Amino acid sequence: MNNSTEVLQQPIAAVNIGPVPVSAFVDMQQLLTFIIRDDASVYAGSAIAINPEKVLSAMRSADIAAVISGADIRYADGIGVVKVMRSRLKQNVQRIPGCELWQQLMKRAAAYNVPVFIVGAKPEICQQTADKLLEQHVNLVGRVDGYFTDEGALITQIKQSGARIVTVAMGSPKQELLIQRIRAQHPECFYMGVGGTYDVFTGNVKRAPPLWCKLNLEWAYRLLAQPSRIGRQLGLLRYVWLYWTGKI
């Protein structure tokens, strides 16, 4: 039995955090192998990163909750989500940062020659992302920046490209809504919304230093770099309160 088969046969536990069920992948490698199997077949579906902010948004808005529930895989990209999952499952669950997941997924796609299509970001960022992916030997079969005007043409291009992985960098929930519309016409791919990942990948946006990431303090680094985020970060206090009072 190969590793891919073992992964597929192992049930992935899920934890409901508020209205959001989150899959408890042991680590990033387990999720990567779930998406691209060792026989190079690709999971047909979509994934969305879940952090405390998304949980709170889902609690406030039925529309956001519906967008999140529309994804097939909801993985923990937020230490607040991970801690709740560890507490309830009594098992190890690792945080899976969306930016790192995408970069590792691209490396795995290159290793298995899986065709990739990228959508989103500014034209120059999209071009830089494509160039860097090609340097890494990714089988990039198409790219369209985030300023396209003909969605029908985009969907046709994706369908004709032969892509098996499509990643969209347009911010939430816009990217997830676009993914839903594309999937409705072309369900044979794996889809993933990646926010500002292309900007980080190309070096146009600086990510938190490795030590801050290791200590799960990326939120603090972003707050120091961008104080205007204080309103969003205060939401973390509400999340903690809801957890301790048993409301999530």
N, C-alpha and C positions, 0 to 999 in steps of 0.2 A: 504494500500500500504506500503510495507516495505522499509527500507532505500536503499537497493540495487536497487530496481526497480526505486526509485526516482532518484538515481545517473545515472542509465542507460538511463532514459528518458530525463535527462537534457543535452542539447547539450554543448559540451566543445568547447569554443571559441579557435581560433588559431591565432597566429600572425606570419607573415613572417618576419624573421630577416635575411636579405640577402637572400640566396637561401634556408634557413631552416625554415619550418613551425613548430612552437612550440605550444604545447597544453597548454592552460591557466587553469590548475587545481587550484582551490581556495587554497587548502592546501594538505598536504601529505595524510590526512585521505581520502579525496575524491579520490585520485589516488589508495590508498590501496583498497578501496571498489570497485573501478572499476576493479581491477585485481582479487581479491577474493571477490565474492559477498556474501551476507548474507545467501544465500542458499548453500554455499560452492562450487558453480560452479566457474570455473576459466576461465578468458579471454584467448583465444587462439591468441597469437600474440607476439610481442616483443617490448621492450622499450629501449630507449637510452637517456642518460643524455646530455643536451645541455648547453654549457657554451661559453663565447666569443671565446675561443681558437678553439672550434669546428666550430663555425660560420666562423672564419677567414680561417680555413683549408678548409672548404667547398667552400669558395669563390676562393681559390687558386687552388683547385683540383676537377675536375669533378668526379673523382673516389671516393673521400671522400664524396662528395655531394651525390653520388649514394648510398654509404653505409648508410649514415644517412637517406636518403629517404626510404631505405628499411625497416626501423623500423616502426611499427604501431603507437607507442606512443613516442613522443619526448617531454620530460618534462624539465623544467627550473632548471638546477643545476648550477647556476652562477648568482651573484647579478647583473652583467651587463646585462644579458638577462632579468632578472626580471624587472629591471627599465625600459627597453624599452617597455616591455609588459604592465606595469602599465600605462605608458605614453600614449600608443596608445589605450588601451582598456578603460582607465579611470575607472578601477576597481581594487580591491585587487587581487594580484597574489603573492603567497608566493614561495620563493625558496625551492626546494626539493633536499637536498643533497643526492646523490646516495648511499653513505655509510649508512646513516640513513634510507633511504627508504628500502634498502635490509634487515637491521636488523629488522625493523618493519614488513616487509613482512614475514620474517621467524617467527616472533611471531604470526602473523595472520594465517600463514600456520599451525602452531602448534595448535592454537585454533580451527581450522576447520579440522584438521587431513588431510591436503592436502599433498600428497607425493612430496618430493623435491629431486632433483639430483644436485650435485655441481660438477663443472669442473674447473680446473685451479690451479695456484699457485705451489710452490715447494711441493714435497711430504710431508715433515714434516708439512708445513702450512696447506695443504689440510687435513691431518690427524687431526691436532689440531682443525680445523674448524668443521670437522665432529663430533669430540668428544664433542665440546661445543654445537653444535646444538642438539645432542642427549640428553645432560644434560638439554636442554631447552624444551625437549619433542617434537622436530620437527620430523616428520615422514620422516626421511632421507632414501631413497631407493637406493642410490648409490652415489659413488664419484670416480672421476678420476683426478689425478693431471695434471698439465700443460705439463708434459713431455711424454705424450703418443705418440706412434709411429704408431698406427693403427687407423685411423679415422673411418674406416668402423666398426671396432669392438666397438668403442665408441658409434657410432650411434645405433648399434644393442643393446648394453647394456642399453642405455637410453630408447629405444623403449620397451624392455622387462621388464624394471623396474616398469612400471606403473606410472612414474613421471608425474606430471601435471605442475610443476614449475622446470625450469632448469636455473641455473645461472652460468655464465662463467667469470672467472677472469684471463684474459690473456693480458689485455691492448688493447687500440684501435689503429687501426681498426681490429686487428687480431681477437679479440673476436667476433666482429660483423660479420665478414666474416664467421667465423666458425658457428655462430648461423644461418646465412642464409643457409649454406649447410645442417645443421641438420634439420632446419625447412622444407626444400624442401622434405625431406624424412619422417618427423614426425611433422606435423603441429598442432597437438592437444594440445600442451603445451604453457605455457607462458615462454618466454625467456628474459633474462636480462643480459647484460654485466656489470660487477661490478669492473673492474680494480683491484686496490690494496685493495679492501674491506676486503678480508679474512685476510690480514696481520694486518689491523687495528682491526678487530673483535677479533683476537687472542692475541692482545697486542704486536705483533712483530714490529709494526710501530705505533708511537705515533701521534695521531691526535691533532689538535690545541685545546687549552683549551676552555671550554664552553663559556667564555666571548668573546674570539676572534671570535668564531663561531656566537654568538648572534649579534655581531657588524659587521658581514659579512667581517671579516678581516682574514679569513683562508689563503687567497693568500699571505698576508703579513707575516703571521707566517711561511708558507712554504718557503718563500723567505729568511727569517732570518735563518731558519734551514738549508736551502740548497741554498746558494748564486748563485750557477751555474744555477739556474732557471731564472736569470735576463733576459735572452733573451726572454724566454716565457712570462714573466710578461710585458716586454716592448710592447708586442703585444696588451696588454690592452689599451695602449695609442692610437694605430692605430684603435682599435675597437671604442673607444670614438670619435675619429676624424671622422670616417666613419658615426657614428650615427649623430653627429652634422652637418655634411655636407649632410645628407639625402641619403647616399649611402647604408645604411642597413635599 
